[in-house]
Amino acid sequence: MIRNVCALAGSLSFLDEIDDEIRQAGLDQAVASGNTPPIFDWLLTAFSFQGISDKVARGYMDKHGTASWRKMQASLQTLPACQKLYSYGDFAGCRYDKGSFTCGEPDHIHTCPVPRPRLRNGRLNQTAYSLFLFVRDVAGGDLIGWIDNQLEAATGSSAAGLEAARQEALIGPLRGVFGVSDKLLSMSLSGLLMGVREQRPDWFNTGKAMIAIDTLVHNFLFRSGVLESCGIPHRYGPACYAPGGCAEIIRAVADRIDARSFNPRFPRLFPRFIQHAIWRYCAAEGLDLCNGNRVADHERCQINYCYLFQICGRKSLK
């Protein structure tokens, strides 16, 4: 079933699309020269697309601008009055809220730099400064060097074990950054890691295996019956990344599908491509078939023109 999904919805230009985005943002040159600010700014912009449509998020940023490494570095050149901005470890509990203009240290809010970037909501302001302090304090201001060191230090007793260890070496520490999830980190980092494969083969090997499970992918696996047959049925959330969850199923499927059959330039084992193909099969921006707009949660799918109709489990979500 998933092989058919890849053939129907998989983007054969998947790597080319990533390459174009990386080149247009100048990230290939930034990695080559060890220049952290462009990488930081790009990641922060990628984080800003969460929880809302890309069109709305992009329109807001076009109108109001974004936070940047340069501006945040300047805002913290002198020791701030609020001790939560002293270091990455101190930042927990900031609680800045844009709507009510409140925070965890209200006596300092009028001189605080956190509210200054005109971001869509206060959570994004917190994410921006949390990520800045992580890169400054944990990564020593060198995000490229930090990624290199984290991947080099990871170990595993097998190829799969090393792959998992490298992913955790990056995502694990970054989980502490305010407002980011495993899904968001995987989506953002995988593009960066795959887009500089000529310079950093180890980056590519890690990025191609990063899987981002969103509701479309989870619901497809549930509705189709794949989750019940091959994994452990669960609600969307952290269980998607647990043993028997959606991510493990996709990795197992990827081991049985040679991605080179879709594009000879692809690696044989390409979990990220397979996850992306499932997403494109369901998403309105893709084939727009298996989603909540087409299928009510409490009903079995009735889309008899769907390519998978005859082999799909067609289970209701509720």
N, C-alpha and C positions, 0 to 999 in steps of 0.2 A: 504493500500500500504506500509506504513512504517513498519507495523508489519511484512509483508513479507520480507522487507529489513533486519530487525533485525534477522529473522529466517535464512536468507540466508547468511548474511555477518557479523552479530554480533559475536564478539569474546567471546565464552563461558568462556575463560580463562582470560578475561579482568582484573579482580582483581588480579589474580595470576601473570600476567605479570607486573603489577604495583608493586606488593609486591617484586618481584625478583629485579626490578630496584632499589627500595628503599633500600633493604637489601644490594645489591652489592655496592651501594654508601655509605653505613653506615649511612644513614639518620635516620633510626629508632633509632639507638643508639645516634645520635646527638640530636634528639628531646628529648629523655629520659633524657639526661644529660644537656640539655640547651646549647648546643655547636653550636654557630652561624656559624663559618667559613665553615664547610662542607656544610651546607644548602646554604650559599651564593655562594660557588664555584659551586655547582650543578645547582642553578638557572642561574648563569651567563653562564655556559656551555649550558644550555637549550636555553637561549636567542641567542646563537651563531648560531643556526640552521636556523634562519629566512632568507628568501630570496634566498635560495640555496638548492640544494639537500643534504640530510643527508650524503650521501657518500662523497661528495666533502667537506662539512663542517668538517666531522670527520677526513678526510685525512689531511686537513690543520692543525687541532689542534694536530693530532698525530705527525706531522712534526715540528710544530713551538711552540707548547705548548699553554697554556691558561693564562689568568689573574687569580689571586687568592687573597683572603682576606689577607693572610699573606704578599704577595709581595706589595700590595697596602697600607696596614697599615704601612709597613716599609718605603715606599716611601713618606709618609706624616707625619712621626714622627717629623720632623722639619718643621717649618712654611714655605710653599713654597713661592717663589717670586711672583707668579701669584695669585692675589687676588680671582680669580675664584675658586681656590681650598681651600679657607678658610672654606667654609661651603657648605652644599647642596643648600641653597638658593642662594649662589653666583655663582654656577656653570653654570647657564643659559648663553648661548651665547659663550660657549667654541669654537665651530665650528672647532675643529681639523679635518684636512683632510690629510689622509695618503699619497695620490698620489702627492699632491702639497706641502706637509709639511708646511701647513699654519694653522693658528688658529685665534681666536678673540683677542689674546694678543701676536702678533708676536715677541715682544721684549723679551718674556720669554720662547719661544718655545724650545730653545736649552738646557735649564735646567729643562724643564717641565717633570714630570713623566708620563703624559698621553700617549705620544707616545711609551713608553718603551715596553709594552706588544706587542708581534708580532702577533697581531690579523689580521683577514682577511681584514678589512677596518677600517677607522677612526671612523666611526659611532659606531662600537663595542667598540672601546677604550673609546669613550664618554659614552656609556652605562655602561661600567665597572666602571668608576669613579663616574658616577652619582648614580649608585646603591650603591656603597660603601658609598658615602656620605649620602645617604638616610638612610641606615642601621645604620651608625655611629651617625648621628645627629638627625634623626626623631625617629628611633627605639631604640636609646640609646645603640647601639651595641648588642642588644638582640632581634634577629629576631623572635625567638620562643616565647618569652614573649610578643612581640608586636602583633603577630598573636593572641595569647590567649586573650590579652586585647581588641583588635579590635572586635573579635567575641563576647566576653562577653558584651561589651558595646552596641552592635547592638540590636535594638528593632523592633518589628513589631506587628501589630494588628491581624495577622493570621500567620499560618505556612508558607504560600507562601511569605507573607510580611517579615517575619523574615529571611527567606532564601535569599530573594533579598537584604535585609539590610546587612546581613553578607557578601555577595559577594561584595557589594559596599564598605563595611568597609575595605576590603582588596584591591580591585582593584582601588578604587577611589584615595587614596593617592599615590599608585604606578604609576598611570598614569603620574605623573610628572617626573618620571625617564626617562631620554633621550632615545629615540629609541624603547620604548616598547608600544605595543597596547593592547587593551582589549583581542584580540584573543590570542596574545602571552602570556599574563598574565594568562588567563584562562587555556590554554593548560599546562603551566608550573606548576601553583599553584595547579591545580586539582590533578595531579599525587602525589605531595607531601602531600596534605591534605588527599587523600584517602589511601595513603600507610602507614599511622600511625594510622589507625582507632582503633586499640586495645588500644592505649594510649590516643587518643584524639577523642572520638566519635563526638564531635561538628565539628572538622576539617573535618571528613568524610562527615557529613551531608551537609557541605558547598561545599566540593569538588565534590561530586557526581552530584551537580546541576549546575556546571560551564560548560557552553557551548562555544565551540570555533567554530565560523563560518568562514570557509575558502571558497575559490572560488568553490571547488568541492561540498560542502554542499549547498551553495547558488544556484549554477547552477542546481543541482539536483532538488531542490524545485521549481525552475523556469521551467525547462524543463518538469517536471512531471505534471505541472499544479496545484500543491499543493499551491504554493504561491499565484496564482491568485484566487483560490477557498477559501482559508482560511486566507489570510493575505492581505498585501498591496504590489503590485508589485513595485520593486525598483531595483536600481543598487547595485552591491556589494559594501559594505563599511559600514559606521556608521549606515545607515538605517537598516542594518541587526539586530541591537540590539535595534531599536526603536519600539514603539508600532506597532503591525501588521507585524513585521519583522520576519526574519528566526528564531531567538532565541525564540521568543514568540510562534511561531508555534510548535517548538520542545518541549517546556515546556508543551504546551497544549496536544500534542500527548502523551508525557510521562505520563501525568495524566490518560490516557486511556489505557495504556499498562502496565500490571503487569510484570516487568522484571524478577520476580521469575519464570515465565513460561519458561524462557530460561536457568536459572541457579538458583537453590534454595538458593544459597548463596548471590545472588544479593538482594539489597533492592527493595521493590515494585516499588517505584518511582525512576527512574534512568535516568534522562535526558542526562547525559554525555555518558552513554552507547549507547543510541539511536542516538545521534549525531555521535558518533564514528562508529556505524554500517553503517550510511549513507555514511560517509567518506570512509569506507572500501569497500562499494558497488561500489564506483566510482573510487577509487585510483588504480593506476597501481600496487601498492604493495598489493592490495586486489583483488576484482573480476574484476577490470579493464573494467567496462562496460560503465558507464555514465560519459564521460569526453571528453575534446576537441580533444583528439587523435582519438576517436571513432566516434564522432559526430561533424560535422562542425557547427559553431555558427549560420550560416544563413540557416541551413536546419533542417527539422524535423528528428528525429532519425529513422533510418531504420534497426536497429539491431533486427530482428524479432525473434532471439533466446534468447533475453533478457527475464528474468523471469517475468518482469512487462509489457511486450510489449502490452498486451491486455487491461491493465487497466491504462496505463500511458497516460497523455495528449499529450506527444511527441511534445512539443512546441519548436520552434526555439528561440535561445537566441537573435537573431537580426532580 
